[in-house]
Amino acid sequence: MNACAILDQLNAGQGFGPGRNISKRNECTATKSEYGANGLALDPVQGLQEFLETDPGATETSVNGRKALEAKGSSGSCTVAIEIGPHARVLADVVMASPDDDHRACSEAQALAARVEPLLPKLHG
């Protein structure tokens, strides 16, 4: 799965620029004027436990029935980590452009997470 291909598919028709891979990992960010940016990171190595270790203030949530964690960052950012397996996760990240919109970051990240979740592999235990 390619993070930019998925992000571009989810952002189609919403005014976002094309996604850009911002690291050597499978991570992609797209920006939209007056809104900010959203992004996806597909991590086949780290699960929710590792997310909690780097973000101990994260709160438990769920996305379409999947275990997830939500972490509000500084200056209008929010990340929702969705569990794919014990050692795999997807991060849905939103950064708002205007401080007036900071309160919307987590609801926007949840909405992005809810749109990406049906595209994720299902692990049957």
N, C-alpha and C positions, 0 to 999 in steps of 0.2 A: 504494500500500500504506500502510495506517495502522498506525503502531507500536502504539498502544493496542489496536486491534482484534486484531492478531496476538498481542500479549502476553496479553490476556484469554483468547484461544482456547488458547494454550499452558498457561496457568495454571489452566484450568477444573478444578474438583474438587480442587484442592490446598490450599485454605485461604487463598489470597492475596486481598487486597482488589482492587477494580477498579483498572485502570491509570490513572495520571494523567499527562497531558502536562506535562512540567516545564520546557519552554522553547518558543521560537518554532519550533524545528526539530522534525522528526518523531521525537520522543524520548519514551519512556514508561517509568514506573517503577511497580511494584506492591510493596506490603509485606505481610509475613505475620508475625504475632506470634511471638516466640521464634526466628524464622528470620533475618529481615532483609529484604532487598529484592532484586528482580531487575528488569532493565530492558533495553529494546531502543532503539537509535538507528539509524534508516535514513538514510544519508547518500548522496544522489545526486551529490555533488560531489567528495568526497575518497575516495581509495583507501587501500590499505595503505601506500603510500610516505609519505603525510601522517601516518598513524598512527605510523609509525616515527620521523618527525621530532619528534613531540611526546612519544613514548615510546621513546627509543633503547634501553632495556633489554628491549624486547619480544622474545620468542622465537618462531621459526617453528614452526608446527604445521599441521595440516589438519583440516577438519571435513567428514566425508563425502566426502573427495576434493578439496575446494576448498582453495585456499591460504588460510591464516589466520595471525594473530599473536596471541600471548597475553601479557598484561602484568599482573603482580601489582602491585596498588596498596598503599597504606598502609592500616593498620587493617582487615584482613579483606576487602579488595576485590580483584576480578579482572575483567579485561575480555578477551573474545575478539573480535577483529576478523576478519570473514569477507569475503573478496573477492567482489564481484559483477562488477566490471570494473575497468579501470585507474583510473577516477575514480568508483567507487561501492563502498560497503561497508556492512555491518551490524555494529553493536557489540552484543554480548551481555554484560551487566554483572551481577555479583552482589556484594552487600555483606552480610557475615554480621553478625548482631546481637550475638553473643557472641564475645569474644576467644578463647574455648575452641574455637570453630568456624573460626577464621581459616584453618586448614590446608585446609579444604574449599572455600574460595572458588573456586579455579581449576577443580576438578573439577565444581563446580556450574555455573560459567560455561560449561565445555565441554559439559555436558549440555544446557543451555539452547540453546547454539549448534547442537548436533546436532539439536534439535527444530525450530529455526527454519529451518535450511538447506533442507529439502525444499520450503519455501514460497517460496523466493527465485527470482527470474527466472534462467534459464540463458542465458548469452551464448555464442553459437556463433561462434568466431573463424575 
